[in-house]
Amino acid sequence: MPGKSGKDGSPARRELSKKVYAAELYRLQAELVKMQEWVRASGSRVVVVFEGRDAAGKGGTIRRVTEYLNPRFARIAALDKPTEREATQWYFQRYTAQLPAAGEIVFFDRSWYNRAGVEHVMGFCTKEEYHRFMHQCPMWERMLVEDGILLRKYWFSISDTEQQIRFESRLNDPMRRWKLSPMDLESISRWEDYSRAKDDMMMLTDIPEAPWYVVDSDDKRRARINMIAHLLSTIPYTDVPEPRLRLPRRPAPTGYVRTPIELQTFVHDHAGDLT
């Protein structure tokens, strides 16, 4: 089955079947588990930034990336708007507090780049604050990398046509309508403003120490597969020998008697009502 035409006018790509997608996704997720074990064993610190247009598929990709990871050592940082106190801090201060310790991975579902995007376009920061951010950001990221943090930055690129389709889908789906906010809808009328802001951001923050990697996300399945495969290719992980685990034998009963059922409050068997 033919797929959508490329953004550059190239011939349409063959659609990635659900069967092929599911099999490769599971294989890559198994590699992510191996990568996490290496991060823990080596004491490495990994930061992965997810940025891009509204409805570009960042959240869905993050869910697939973290699905089988140990949440004690791999967490998602999705910060809300700053508090009154945080608004008076150095801009990078609250993001610094989210950085990983040894053996941890942090996935930023949007990040410090809010200042270069929505804050700048919507006028939520002053011009001075914006220019200060653009000046300091490359220096701050260089310090992170110099200190040993493995920093990876992904920009999820989506066409205006595909974004419109996804917005309409969310608007008509009561289970996903929460994903739409007035800010998301505002991005439609400010498409070119956001495009210029993204270009300026890329020009000044795409540095050798922490380059931007662009993910074509018009096709969600391809975007997830491509992003995860690329991330794995950039982390120098190796297999970590697994400890040999063996279930112990249960000890012989010593006379313990369970609390009578009638003395406990069980939840109603709703599943039983269905059958």
Buried (B, 14 or more C-beta within 10 A) or exposed (E): EEBEEEEEEEEEBEBBEEEEBEEBBEEBBEBBBBBBBBBBEBEBBBBBBBBBBBBBBBBBBBEBBBEEBEEEBBBBBBBEEBEEEBEEEEBBEBBEEBBBEEBBBBBBBBBBBBBBBBBBBBEEBEEEBBEBBBEBBBEBBBEBBEEEBBBBBBBBBBBEEBBBBBBEEBEEEEEEEEBBEEEBEBBEEBEEBBEEBBEBBBEBBBBEEBEBBEBBBBBBBBBBBBBBEEBBEEBEBEEBEEEEEEEEEEEEEEEEEEEEEEEEEEEEEEEEEEE
